[in-house]
Amino acid sequence: MMSKVIKGKFGTTVPNFGRWTDLPRDYNLSHAFLQRHAENDYKVTANDSIKFVKENNITAFVLCNPNNPIGQALPKEESFICCMS
């Protein structure tokens, strides 16, 4: 299904729920992953996500909020910023 719906490049943050990282490889989709870092407590901001999407020409970006398995969550306002950008 994913390969029929996504036209272009797929992106998400990592670490993340395994299926979001496995599916692009399973279906041979072009993809890029935004790395979360331990020294930053695995936090990613709306601006980090938006910059990543633009710099990598992402056409479909999955933002798990709260993130699984880490549990980090974007505040509601930042989630809206991501959605509207």
Jmol script that loads the backbone (N, CA, C; Angstrom):
load data "model"
ATOM      1  N   MET A   1       0.813  -1.189   0.000  1.00  0.00           N
ATOM      2  CA  MET A   1       0.000   0.000   0.000  1.00  0.00           C
ATOM      3  C   MET A   1       0.859   1.256   0.000  1.00  0.00           C
ATOM      4  N   MET A   2       1.866   1.269   0.856  1.00  0.00           N
ATOM      5  CA  MET A   2       2.711   2.443   0.987  1.00  0.00           C
ATOM      6  C   MET A   2       3.356   2.826  -0.343  1.00  0.00           C
ATOM      7  N   SER A   3       3.813   1.832  -1.090  1.00  0.00           N
ATOM      8  CA  SER A   3       4.476   2.119  -2.359  1.00  0.00           C
ATOM      9  C   SER A   3       3.509   2.661  -3.404  1.00  0.00           C
ATOM     10  N   LYS A   4       2.227   2.418  -3.236  1.00  0.00           N
ATOM     11  CA  LYS A   4       1.231   2.934  -4.174  1.00  0.00           C
ATOM     12  C   LYS A   4       0.803   4.348  -3.815  1.00  0.00           C
ATOM     13  N   VAL A   5       0.905   4.704  -2.541  1.00  0.00           N
ATOM     14  CA  VAL A   5       0.445   5.996  -2.070  1.00  0.00           C
ATOM     15  C   VAL A   5       1.542   7.051  -2.138  1.00  0.00           C
ATOM     16  N   ILE A   6       2.758   6.691  -1.766  1.00  0.00           N
ATOM     17  CA  ILE A   6       3.850   7.661  -1.704  1.00  0.00           C
ATOM     18  C   ILE A   6       4.535   7.767  -3.057  1.00  0.00           C
ATOM     19  N   LYS A   7       4.500   8.948  -3.589  1.00  0.00           N
ATOM     20  CA  LYS A   7       5.199   9.253  -4.834  1.00  0.00           C
ATOM     21  C   LYS A   7       6.289  10.251  -4.480  1.00  0.00           C
ATOM     22  N   GLY A   8       7.506   9.836  -4.525  1.00  0.00           N
ATOM     23  CA  GLY A   8       8.610  10.703  -4.135  1.00  0.00           C
ATOM     24  C   GLY A   8       9.370  10.083  -2.989  1.00  0.00           C
ATOM     25  N   LYS A   9       9.901  10.914  -2.137  1.00  0.00           N
ATOM     26  CA  LYS A   9      10.807  10.477  -1.079  1.00  0.00           C
ATOM     27  C   LYS A   9      10.112  10.482   0.283  1.00  0.00           C
ATOM     28  N   PHE A  10      10.314   9.411   1.029  1.00  0.00           N
ATOM     29  CA  PHE A  10       9.724   9.203   2.350  1.00  0.00           C
ATOM     30  C   PHE A  10      10.724   9.579   3.428  1.00  0.00           C
ATOM     31  N   GLY A  11      10.245  10.160   4.531  1.00  0.00           N
ATOM     32  CA  GLY A  11      11.122  10.470   5.650  1.00  0.00           C
ATOM     33  C   GLY A  11      10.431  10.305   6.982  1.00  0.00           C
ATOM     34  N   THR A  12      11.222  10.046   8.004  1.00  0.00           N
ATOM     35  CA  THR A  12      10.762  10.000   9.386  1.00  0.00           C
ATOM     36  C   THR A  12      11.970  10.191  10.284  1.00  0.00           C
ATOM     37  N   THR A  13      11.740  10.252  11.584  1.00  0.00           N
ATOM     38  CA  THR A  13      12.846  10.366  12.525  1.00  0.00           C
ATOM     39  C   THR A  13      13.272   8.976  12.984  1.00  0.00           C
ATOM     40  N   VAL A  14      14.533   8.853  13.389  1.00  0.00           N
ATOM     41  CA  VAL A  14      15.027   7.600  13.965  1.00  0.00           C
ATOM     42  C   VAL A  14      15.822   7.910  15.219  1.00  0.00           C
ATOM     43  N   PRO A  15      15.792   7.054  16.246  1.00  0.00           N
ATOM     44  CA  PRO A  15      15.042   5.814  16.268  1.00  0.00           C
ATOM     45  C   PRO A  15      13.538   6.063  16.250  1.00  0.00           C
ATOM     46  N   ASN A  16      12.828   5.089  15.728  1.00  0.00           N
ATOM     47  CA  ASN A  16      11.390   5.180  15.569  1.00  0.00           C
ATOM     48  C   ASN A  16      10.820   3.776  15.530  1.00  0.00           C
ATOM     49  N   PHE A  17       9.511   3.678  15.593  1.00  0.00           N
ATOM     50  CA  PHE A  17       8.807   2.407  15.454  1.00  0.00           C
ATOM     51  C   PHE A  17       9.308   1.699  14.199  1.00  0.00           C
ATOM     52  N   GLY A  18       9.682   0.452  14.324  1.00  0.00           N
ATOM     53  CA  GLY A  18      10.350  -0.293  13.264  1.00  0.00           C
ATOM     54  C   GLY A  18       9.675  -0.300  11.913  1.00  0.00           C
ATOM     55  N   ARG A  19       8.373  -0.329  11.869  1.00  0.00           N
ATOM     56  CA  ARG A  19       7.709  -0.407  10.563  1.00  0.00           C
ATOM     57  C   ARG A  19       7.949   0.854   9.745  1.00  0.00           C
ATOM     58  N   TRP A  20       8.063   2.021  10.370  1.00  0.00           N
ATOM     59  CA  TRP A  20       8.296   3.251   9.604  1.00  0.00           C
ATOM     60  C   TRP A  20       9.686   3.267   8.999  1.00  0.00           C
ATOM     61  N   THR A  21      10.612   2.537   9.603  1.00  0.00           N
ATOM     62  CA  THR A  21      11.953   2.470   9.033  1.00  0.00           C
ATOM     63  C   THR A  21      12.125   1.265   8.122  1.00  0.00           C
ATOM     64  N   ASP A  22      11.364   0.208   8.341  1.00  0.00           N
ATOM     65  CA  ASP A  22      11.470  -0.995   7.522  1.00  0.00           C
ATOM     66  C   ASP A  22      10.706  -0.887   6.201  1.00  0.00           C
ATOM     67  N   LEU A  23       9.522  -0.303   6.240  1.00  0.00           N
ATOM     68  CA  LEU A  23       8.672  -0.261   5.048  1.00  0.00           C
ATOM     69  C   LEU A  23       9.328   0.399   3.827  1.00  0.00           C
ATOM     70  N   PRO A  24       9.996   1.534   3.975  1.00  0.00           N
ATOM     71  CA  PRO A  24      10.613   2.120   2.780  1.00  0.00           C
ATOM     72  C   PRO A  24      11.622   1.180   2.123  1.00  0.00           C
ATOM     73  N   ARG A  25      12.372   0.473   2.950  1.00  0.00           N
ATOM     74  CA  ARG A  25      13.344  -0.486   2.412  1.00  0.00           C
ATOM     75  C   ARG A  25      12.635  -1.692   1.810  1.00  0.00           C
ATOM     76  N   ASP A  26      11.590  -2.170   2.487  1.00  0.00           N
ATOM     77  CA  ASP A  26      10.843  -3.331   1.992  1.00  0.00           C
ATOM     78  C   ASP A  26      10.224  -3.072   0.624  1.00  0.00           C
ATOM     79  N   TYR A  27       9.783  -1.829   0.392  1.00  0.00           N
ATOM     80  CA  TYR A  27       9.114  -1.479  -0.865  1.00  0.00           C
ATOM     81  C   TYR A  27       9.997  -0.671  -1.804  1.00  0.00           C
ATOM     82  N   ASN A  28      11.280  -0.646  -1.494  1.00  0.00           N
ATOM     83  CA  ASN A  28      12.250   0.031  -2.352  1.00  0.00           C
ATOM     84  C   ASN A  28      11.882   1.489  -2.616  1.00  0.00           C
ATOM     85  N   LEU A  29      11.447   2.176  -1.563  1.00  0.00           N
ATOM     86  CA  LEU A  29      11.102   3.591  -1.674  1.00  0.00           C
ATOM     87  C   LEU A  29      12.335   4.442  -1.380  1.00  0.00           C
ATOM     88  N   SER A  30      12.466   5.526  -2.090  1.00  0.00           N
ATOM     89  CA  SER A  30      13.499   6.492  -1.769  1.00  0.00           C
ATOM     90  C   SER A  30      13.178   7.049  -0.393  1.00  0.00           C
ATOM     91  N   HIS A  31      14.183   7.146   0.474  1.00  0.00           N
ATOM     92  CA  HIS A  31      13.911   7.585   1.835  1.00  0.00           C
ATOM     93  C   HIS A  31      15.129   8.254   2.463  1.00  0.00           C
ATOM     94  N   ALA A  32      14.857   8.997   3.533  1.00  0.00           N
ATOM     95  CA  ALA A  32      15.891   9.609   4.349  1.00  0.00           C
ATOM     96  C   ALA A  32      15.366   9.659   5.778  1.00  0.00           C
ATOM     97  N   PHE A  33      16.271   9.510   6.741  1.00  0.00           N
ATOM     98  CA  PHE A  33      15.875   9.485   8.142  1.00  0.00           C
ATOM     99  C   PHE A  33      16.560  10.609   8.914  1.00  0.00           C
ATOM    100  N   LEU A  34      15.776  11.340   9.681  1.00  0.00           N
ATOM    101  CA  LEU A  34      16.275  12.395  10.548  1.00  0.00           C
ATOM    102  C   LEU A  34      16.694  11.762  11.872  1.00  0.00           C
ATOM    103  N   GLN A  35      17.986  11.776  12.137  1.00  0.00           N
ATOM    104  CA  GLN A  35      18.534  11.114  13.330  1.00  0.00           C
ATOM    105  C   GLN A  35      18.273  11.919  14.598  1.00  0.00           C
ATOM    106  N   ARG A  36      17.729  11.256  15.600  1.00  0.00           N
ATOM    107  CA  ARG A  36      17.597  11.829  16.942  1.00  0.00           C
ATOM    108  C   ARG A  36      18.861  11.446  17.710  1.00  0.00           C
ATOM    109  N   HIS A  37      19.362  12.355  18.563  1.00  0.00           N
ATOM    110  CA  HIS A  37      20.625  12.106  19.252  1.00  0.00           C
ATOM    111  C   HIS A  37      20.460  12.077  20.768  1.00  0.00           C
ATOM    112  N   ALA A  38      21.159  11.133  21.407  1.00  0.00           N
ATOM    113  CA  ALA A  38      21.090  10.973  22.861  1.00  0.00           C
ATOM    114  C   ALA A  38      21.521  12.244  23.582  1.00  0.00           C
ATOM    115  N   GLU A  39      22.557  12.918  23.071  1.00  0.00           N
ATOM    116  CA  GLU A  39      23.052  14.113  23.758  1.00  0.00           C
ATOM    117  C   GLU A  39      22.039  15.252  23.741  1.00  0.00           C
ATOM    118  N   ASN A  40      21.032  15.145  22.893  1.00  0.00           N
ATOM    119  CA  ASN A  40      19.953  16.129  22.839  1.00  0.00           C
ATOM    120  C   ASN A  40      18.674  15.540  23.438  1.00  0.00           C
ATOM    121  N   ASP A  41      18.821  14.480  24.230  1.00  0.00           N
ATOM    122  CA  ASP A  41      17.692  13.772  24.840  1.00  0.00           C
ATOM    123  C   ASP A  41      16.698  13.295  23.787  1.00  0.00           C
ATOM    124  N   TYR A  42      17.203  13.023  22.585  1.00  0.00           N
ATOM    125  CA  TYR A  42      16.411  12.517  21.452  1.00  0.00           C
ATOM    126  C   TYR A  42      15.312  13.466  21.000  1.00  0.00           C
ATOM    127  N   LYS A  43      15.440  14.735  21.340  1.00  0.00           N
ATOM    128  CA  LYS A  43      14.413  15.709  20.957  1.00  0.00           C
ATOM    129  C   LYS A  43      14.651  16.204  19.531  1.00  0.00           C
ATOM    130  N   VAL A  44      13.567  16.414  18.820  1.00  0.00           N
ATOM    131  CA  VAL A  44      13.570  17.022  17.496  1.00  0.00           C
ATOM    132  C   VAL A  44      12.497  18.101  17.514  1.00  0.00           C
ATOM    133  N   THR A  45      12.834  19.284  17.044  1.00  0.00           N
ATOM    134  CA  THR A  45      11.865  20.381  17.034  1.00  0.00           C
ATOM    135  C   THR A  45      11.112  20.423  15.706  1.00  0.00           C
ATOM    136  N   ALA A  46      10.084  21.219  15.677  1.00  0.00           N
ATOM    137  CA  ALA A  46       9.357  21.432  14.423  1.00  0.00           C
ATOM    138  C   ALA A  46      10.301  21.996  13.370  1.00  0.00           C
ATOM    139  N   ASN A  47      11.143  22.953  13.763  1.00  0.00           N
ATOM    140  CA  ASN A  47      12.083  23.541  12.809  1.00  0.00           C
ATOM    141  C   ASN A  47      13.085  22.521  12.285  1.00  0.00           C
ATOM    142  N   ASP A  48      13.547  21.603  13.148  1.00  0.00           N
ATOM    143  CA  ASP A  48      14.440  20.526  12.696  1.00  0.00           C
ATOM    144  C   ASP A  48      13.755  19.694  11.617  1.00  0.00           C
ATOM    145  N   SER A  49      12.509  19.331  11.873  1.00  0.00           N
ATOM    146  CA  SER A  49      11.756  18.493  10.933  1.00  0.00           C
ATOM    147  C   SER A  49      11.511  19.204   9.612  1.00  0.00           C
ATOM    148  N   ILE A  50      11.099  20.458   9.682  1.00  0.00           N
ATOM    149  CA  ILE A  50      10.805  21.232   8.471  1.00  0.00           C
ATOM    150  C   ILE A  50      12.069  21.414   7.639  1.00  0.00           C
ATOM    151  N   LYS A  51      13.170  21.749   8.289  1.00  0.00           N
ATOM    152  CA  LYS A  51      14.449  21.914   7.588  1.00  0.00           C
ATOM    153  C   LYS A  51      14.857  20.610   6.912  1.00  0.00           C
ATOM    154  N   PHE A  52      14.734  19.490   7.628  1.00  0.00           N
ATOM    155  CA  PHE A  52      15.077  18.179   7.083  1.00  0.00           C
ATOM    156  C   PHE A  52      14.237  17.855   5.846  1.00  0.00           C
ATOM    157  N   VAL A  53      12.934  18.088   5.932  1.00  0.00           N
ATOM    158  CA  VAL A  53      12.029  17.809   4.810  1.00  0.00           C
ATOM    159  C   VAL A  53      12.431  18.626   3.587  1.00  0.00           C
ATOM    160  N   LYS A  54      12.705  19.904   3.787  1.00  0.00           N
ATOM    161  CA  LYS A  54      13.075  20.774   2.666  1.00  0.00           C
ATOM    162  C   LYS A  54      14.433  20.400   2.082  1.00  0.00           C
ATOM    163  N   GLU A  55      15.420  20.174   2.932  1.00  0.00           N
ATOM    164  CA  GLU A  55      16.768  19.865   2.454  1.00  0.00           C
ATOM    165  C   GLU A  55      16.859  18.521   1.745  1.00  0.00           C
ATOM    166  N   ASN A  56      15.965  17.598   2.085  1.00  0.00           N
ATOM    167  CA  ASN A  56      16.008  16.251   1.509  1.00  0.00           C
ATOM    168  C   ASN A  56      14.902  15.986   0.494  1.00  0.00           C
ATOM    169  N   ASN A  57      14.157  17.032   0.128  1.00  0.00           N
ATOM    170  CA  ASN A  57      13.073  16.894  -0.854  1.00  0.00           C
ATOM    171  C   ASN A  57      12.104  15.768  -0.492  1.00  0.00           C
ATOM    172  N   ILE A  58      11.700  15.735   0.769  1.00  0.00           N
ATOM    173  CA  ILE A  58      10.774  14.716   1.262  1.00  0.00           C
ATOM    174  C   ILE A  58       9.359  15.077   0.817  1.00  0.00           C
ATOM    175  N   THR A  59       8.636  14.099   0.271  1.00  0.00           N
ATOM    176  CA  THR A  59       7.248  14.334  -0.128  1.00  0.00           C
ATOM    177  C   THR A  59       6.248  13.744   0.866  1.00  0.00           C
ATOM    178  N   ALA A  60       6.700  12.782   1.700  1.00  0.00           N
ATOM    179  CA  ALA A  60       5.846  12.183   2.734  1.00  0.00           C
ATOM    180  C   ALA A  60       6.692  12.016   3.994  1.00  0.00           C
ATOM    181  N   PHE A  61       6.303  12.710   5.071  1.00  0.00           N
ATOM    182  CA  PHE A  61       7.057  12.670   6.321  1.00  0.00           C
ATOM    183  C   PHE A  61       6.151  12.181   7.434  1.00  0.00           C
ATOM    184  N   VAL A  62       6.567  11.125   8.128  1.00  0.00           N
ATOM    185  CA  VAL A  62       5.804  10.600   9.258  1.00  0.00           C
ATOM    186  C   VAL A  62       6.418  11.143  10.538  1.00  0.00           C
ATOM    187  N   LEU A  63       5.603  11.832  11.300  1.00  0.00           N
ATOM    188  CA  LEU A  63       6.020  12.372  12.584  1.00  0.00           C
ATOM    189  C   LEU A  63       5.205  11.672  13.668  1.00  0.00           C
ATOM    190  N   CYS A  64       5.811  10.687  14.313  1.00  0.00           N
ATOM    191  CA  CYS A  64       5.137   9.985  15.411  1.00  0.00           C
ATOM    192  C   CYS A  64       5.215  10.860  16.649  1.00  0.00           C
ATOM    193  N   ASN A  65       4.082  11.174  17.204  1.00  0.00           N
ATOM    194  CA  ASN A  65       4.043  12.064  18.352  1.00  0.00           C
ATOM    195  C   ASN A  65       3.021  11.555  19.367  1.00  0.00           C
ATOM    196  N   PRO A  66       3.446  11.005  20.513  1.00  0.00           N
ATOM    197  CA  PRO A  66       4.823  10.910  20.957  1.00  0.00           C
ATOM    198  C   PRO A  66       5.578   9.824  20.181  1.00  0.00           C
ATOM    199  N   ASN A  67       6.884  10.006  20.153  1.00  0.00           N
ATOM    200  CA  ASN A  67       7.735   9.071  19.428  1.00  0.00           C
ATOM    201  C   ASN A  67       7.764   7.727  20.140  1.00  0.00           C
ATOM    202  N   ASN A  68       7.770   6.685  19.359  1.00  0.00           N
ATOM    203  CA  ASN A  68       7.887   5.332  19.868  1.00  0.00           C
ATOM    204  C   ASN A  68       9.205   4.776  19.334  1.00  0.00           C
ATOM    205  N   PRO A  69      10.121   4.347  20.099  1.00  0.00           N
ATOM    206  CA  PRO A  69      10.063   3.881  21.471  1.00  0.00           C
ATOM    207  C   PRO A  69      10.562   4.890  22.496  1.00  0.00           C
ATOM    208  N   ILE A  70      10.993   6.050  22.078  1.00  0.00           N
ATOM    209  CA  ILE A  70      11.662   6.985  22.981  1.00  0.00           C
ATOM    210  C   ILE A  70      10.693   7.701  23.905  1.00  0.00           C
ATOM    211  N   GLY A  71       9.518   8.036  23.413  1.00  0.00           N
ATOM    212  CA  GLY A  71       8.523   8.713  24.230  1.00  0.00           C
ATOM    213  C   GLY A  71       8.597  10.225  24.189  1.00  0.00           C
ATOM    214  N   GLN A  72       9.535  10.783  23.406  1.00  0.00           N
ATOM    215  CA  GLN A  72       9.599  12.238  23.273  1.00  0.00           C
ATOM    216  C   GLN A  72       8.385  12.725  22.492  1.00  0.00           C
ATOM    217  N   ALA A  73       7.865  13.862  22.891  1.00  0.00           N
ATOM    218  CA  ALA A  73       6.694  14.420  22.220  1.00  0.00           C
ATOM    219  C   ALA A  73       6.922  15.885  21.897  1.00  0.00           C
ATOM    220  N   LEU A  74       6.451  16.290  20.735  1.00  0.00           N
ATOM    221  CA  LEU A  74       6.433  17.714  20.392  1.00  0.00           C
ATOM    222  C   LEU A  74       5.237  18.348  21.075  1.00  0.00           C
ATOM    223  N   PRO A  75       5.395  19.558  21.589  1.00  0.00           N
ATOM    224  CA  PRO A  75       4.221  20.260  22.105  1.00  0.00           C
ATOM    225  C   PRO A  75       3.187  20.442  20.981  1.00  0.00           C
ATOM    226  N   LYS A  76       1.931  20.564  21.367  1.00  0.00           N
ATOM    227  CA  LYS A  76       0.848  20.675  20.386  1.00  0.00           C
ATOM    228  C   LYS A  76       1.108  21.775  19.364  1.00  0.00           C
ATOM    229  N   GLU A  77       1.608  22.917  19.806  1.00  0.00           N
ATOM    230  CA  GLU A  77       1.853  24.039  18.894  1.00  0.00           C
ATOM    231  C   GLU A  77       2.881  23.671  17.832  1.00  0.00           C
ATOM    232  N   GLU A  78       3.952  22.960  18.237  1.00  0.00           N
ATOM    233  CA  GLU A  78       4.985  22.572  17.265  1.00  0.00           C
ATOM    234  C   GLU A  78       4.469  21.514  16.311  1.00  0.00           C
ATOM    235  N   SER A  79       3.595  20.642  16.781  1.00  0.00           N
ATOM    236  CA  SER A  79       2.982  19.651  15.891  1.00  0.00           C
ATOM    237  C   SER A  79       2.185  20.345  14.797  1.00  0.00           C
ATOM    238  N   PHE A  80       1.436  21.385  15.167  1.00  0.00           N
ATOM    239  CA  PHE A  80       0.667  22.143  14.178  1.00  0.00           C
ATOM    240  C   PHE A  80       1.580  22.842  13.188  1.00  0.00           C
ATOM    241  N   ILE A  81       2.707  23.384  13.673  1.00  0.00           N
ATOM    242  CA  ILE A  81       3.664  24.031  12.776  1.00  0.00           C
ATOM    243  C   ILE A  81       4.156  23.038  11.722  1.00  0.00           C
ATOM    244  N   CYS A  82       4.468  21.836  12.151  1.00  0.00           N
ATOM    245  CA  CYS A  82       4.918  20.802  11.196  1.00  0.00           C
ATOM    246  C   CYS A  82       3.837  20.508  10.167  1.00  0.00           C
ATOM    247  N   CYS A  83       2.630  20.357  10.628  1.00  0.00           N
ATOM    248  CA  CYS A  83       1.521  20.014   9.730  1.00  0.00           C
ATOM    249  C   CYS A  83       1.215  21.111   8.730  1.00  0.00           C
ATOM    250  N   MET A  84       1.394  22.344   9.145  1.00  0.00           N
ATOM    251  CA  MET A  84       1.028  23.469   8.281  1.00  0.00           C
ATOM    252  C   MET A  84       2.157  23.893   7.338  1.00  0.00           C
ATOM    253  N   SER A  85       3.353  23.352   7.550  1.00  0.00           N
ATOM    254  CA  SER A  85       4.498  23.786   6.731  1.00  0.00           C
ATOM    255  C   SER A  85       4.622  23.027   5.446  1.00  0.00           C
TER     256      SER A  85
END
end "model"
wireframe off; spacefill off
backbone 0.3
color backbone group
